[in-house]
């Protein structure tokens, strides 16, 4: 079956709604076979995918969308293989549908179980990243949800070919027609219509910047779980192993700066600042990082390492680029307070050999993911063993952190008796 291309948002959503019930009841073996079929098709059709992606990249360069967005947009054979591996990893995970969360027997002999069930129709709205097309389709398929994909115009050609490949492979493997759907070419009116499909779309996951988040907040009547921005911090405590701290800071900032789990601010305890700041600032400078610091940071910087004055806006900025704000604090409590004021609740890290400081940081920092002696770059569904993710939620209801298979399910109670009636 070719990818459905109905003429309206309502048609797309209704196609997904029609597929939702049979998909929810689909045998797990069929879903896993479909995921393997999708992975195989991605590898077999890599040239087709790369040709479409190159057209998107050409348009992106012409429109001067910036290096960070171009990096998110770009595919190569290695990235496609990684996307395929993610689909296979999802197939290898336990099927969450029907999983018993908990249960008990009432005094009257009635058995009560709480089990996972799909939401039904899930819409995923995302920007620039074509890999999300497959990640979202694979996660929704495995969790028994029909999916409506709405990518950005920046990746329109890449998304179209990826969604078509996934829909065709899944259908041939026995997945109901309409389980994978793509919206293309629409603007804000299309987003508004999607976000108001009450009774058809059960949940929306936006994956993008604050502009997308705010646009949905203005119009959505369908429930939304926001995969929000990442103003992430690394705090180097007084007791830190400085070799480990340097490696963690460099990885968190430079390994892939255009993603939401990259560090945007470095905080250093005053006791180790005279020793640590000259080496880490020099290392960051060599890595091409533009530095912005407070007065104590600028005073500690080597003469050949430029550090601009950090403004109030810098502490709150998600740069998504090789730019880093750096500050000195006098205690772990001051670091926690700084993160509480400026952080986005995504991923925060402390480097320390002091168990008390680590525990204070874990308890005091309000974020989806809190790290001790590890890089913030690990906040990722694949790294967490989820196969892939829809995004990283900074909300507290119903999902927080990487959104994987279990987070794509709700639950219902199954109650079994032997004729009991309530007196």
Secondary structure, 3 states (H helix, E strand, C coil): CCCCCCCCHHHHHHHHHHHHHHHHCCCHHHHHHHHHHHHHHHHHCHHHHHHHHHHHHHHHHHCCCCHHHHHHHCCCHHHHHHHHHHHHHHHHCCCCCCCEEEEEECCCCCEEEEEEEECCEEEEEECCCCHHHHHHHHHHHHCCCEEEEECCHHHHHHHHHHHHHHHHHHHHCCCCCCCEEEECCCCHHHHHHHHCCCCCCCEEEEECCHHHHHHHHHHCCCCEEEECCCCEEEEECCCCCHHHHHHHHHHHHHCCCCCCCCEEEEEEEHHHHHHHHHHHHHHHHHCCCEEEECHHHHHHCCCCCCEEECCHHHHCCCCCCCEEEEEEECCHHHHHHHHHHHCCCCEEEEECCCHHHHHHHHHHCCCCEEEECCCHHHCCCCCCCCCCCCCEECCCCCCCEECCCHHHEEEEEEEECCCCCCC
